[in-house]
Amino acid sequence: MRQDGDEIHVEVDEARGASTPNVVRWVLTFGLLGAIILLTAIWVIGAWSSDQNTQSVDAQIRAEQKAGGGNANDSIVSDKADQMKAAKPGESKEPLNMPNKNANGGQ
């Protein structure tokens, strides 16, 4: 420790009260490398063991639509959509058999 006027200069080991052997850096380095190697091994083994001829469902649907000239509509349409009964003008749009949560004063 030395003093220059009002300033006190202390060595690093004296200020910390211990030495710094950089063990934490080694642990973090080996941990990071271990995680990278482990995740790479899981990915590679999974790729080797998977069936390469499988496709996702979306890809199969797109391929079928493209080959068959199917409808480009992605929504679900019922075969009986034209037979559905719609409310006439002035009729309630809510189903009659559904209980009204506000009928009992909100209780």
N, C-alpha and C positions, 0 to 999 in steps of 0.2 A: 504494500500500500504506500502511495506517495501523495504528497499534498503540494499543489501548486497554487499558492495564494489561498483563496477561499474554496477552491475545488479539491475534492478528494478523488483520486484515481485508484481503483481497486482492480486486481486481476480477476478474470472471469471465474476461475475456480474458487477464489476467496469469496466473491460475491454470492455465488450459488451455494457454497458450503459443501460442494462435491464435484467430482470430475464428470465429464460427459463423454462416455465411450461410444456414442452413436448407435446404441443397441436398438433404439426405437426405429431408426431408419432401416436397419437390416431386417427387423421383424416386418415392417410395412412392405419392404421390397419383396421379401420371400412370400409374404401373404398375397400380394398382388399377382406375382408370377404364378403362384400355386392356383389362384382362382382362375386366371386366364387359361392355364393348361387344363384344369379340370373342366371348365365350360367348353373349351375347344374339343376335348375328348368326348364329352357328352354329345355335342353337336355332330361330330364326325361319326361316332358309333350309331347315332340315330339315323343319320343319312344313309349309312351303309346297310342298316337293317330294315329300312323302309322299302315298301313296294313302289318302284318307280312308275308303275303303270296306273296308279290311282290318280284321280283328278278330284278337285273339289266339286261340290254339287253345283255351284254357280257356273263353273266352266262347262260342266256336262249340259246344263240347261241351255247355255248360250250356244253350244255346239249343235244341240238338237234343233234349236230354233233357226239357226243359220242353215242347217242342212234341209230342214223341212219347210222353210219359209214361214215359220210360225209367227204368231203375233208378237210384236215388239212391246206389248203392254206388260209391265212387270207386276201389275196388281192382280189380285185374285177376283175373278168374275164368276158368279154363280151361273149354272146352266138354266136356272129358273128365275133369272132376274126380271124377265118380262112378266112373270106371273105374280110378282110381289104386289101387295095392296098398299097403296100410298094414302096418306090422309087427304081428304078433300078440303078445299078451301073453307076455312072457318072451324074445322075440326081440331081438336087438341092433338098435338104431336107427341104427347107423352103416353106411354102405355097405361091402360086403366088398372091393371093388376099390380102396379108398382106402388108401394106405400109412399105417401108423401111425408118426408121427414119434418116438414113445417106444419103438418095438420094438427099436431098436439101442442102447439105453441113452442116448438123447438125442443121439447123434452124427450 
